[in-house]
């Protein structure tokens, strides 16, 4: 697999970045990171372990490992420079997810930053430590593929059994039949039917499209609309007397014809 070189001379993408050699310039500065999930837990033991190995600066969070918004971890990652090494008491202090851990370590490697977990004795500044993380990355990808394949097979089996997948319909067949029964009563409106079935008006129109015509046909009619709809023979004669004041006055007739 061909990859373009990154800032440290190694691959810039993919899991092979975990096997990239150390940068030529190593500062030797150790930066620690500690974390506890609750305020009831104590950081003292972790801080002592980081201090014992000679960490020049230590960042700490009191948040769950699943919480992506860990301000001190973000500050720590911003503080690190190429040639530094991030030290943690154990892997689970940095991440609860294997995939997230691999991603974070790979990002550090791209920046030329080492990683050392004290409890597991894993150190990416050594060839052995980089090899272990490369195996971790391969294992994480293998697990991901197993999950994807299992999900795909499960969905196929469910479809074969006739199981409906996806979001459930907004109206059940029973509700649709009920709505049509209510439609037969002229005093029912779309709004009243929607309230009764606990759905929206748009849902009613979607599942019972004939209600759209019902709504248009039952709209209050204006007097003009009623007159237009009447046959010509049955229309009342126009009231012309209201226009008399607009007509020119004519002299009274004189004599008969």
C-alpha positions, 0 to 999 in steps of 0.5 A: 500500500503506497502512502504519501510521507507525513511530517515525520517522514513516515506514512501520513495516513492509514494504520502504517503510521503507527510503525513510522520511525521516531523523528530525528529530534527527540526532546525527551519532554514527558507530558502526563494526562490523568482522568477519573470518571467521578469526583468521588475517585481520587487522582492522587495515585495517577498523579504520583505515577506520572510524577515518578516517571518525570512528567514535566507537566500533567493535565487531568479531567474528572469526566467519563472516558466516553465524554468526547468533550474533555477540556484538559485532554484537548489542552494537553494535545494542544500543548504537546510538541514534536519530540514530546511523549504523552504519558498516561497511567493506563490505556483506559484513562485516555479512551474507553474505545479501542478504535478511538485509542488507535485514532488518537495514537495515530494522530500523535505519531503523525505529529512526531509525538510519542505515547507511553502507557505505564500500566500496560508498558506500551511505548510507541517510542520503541519498535516493540511498542509501535508493533503492538499498536499496529496489532491493536489497529488490525484487531480493531478493523477486524472487529469492525468488519465482523460487526458490519458483516453480522449486521448485514446478515441479520438484516437479510435474515429479518427481511427473509422472515418478512420483518419490516425494517426502518422507522415504523409507519405514522399510522397503523392499518387499523388507524387508517381504517378508523379514519376512513370510517370517520370520513363517512360522517359529514360532521367530522373534520380532518382536524378532529380526526387527527386529534382523535387518532393522535396524529398530525393533519399532514399524516392524515392527508398522507395515509388517507388521501381522499380526505384532501378532496373531502376538505376542499368539498366541505369548505364553507361556501360563499354566497357568490360561489353558491350563486355561480353553482346554481343553474341559470334558470334557478338563479334569482333575478338581479336586484337592479333597483340598487343601480337606479341612482347611477342611471341618467334621469329620464323625463316622464312619458307624455302621451301614449303609443 
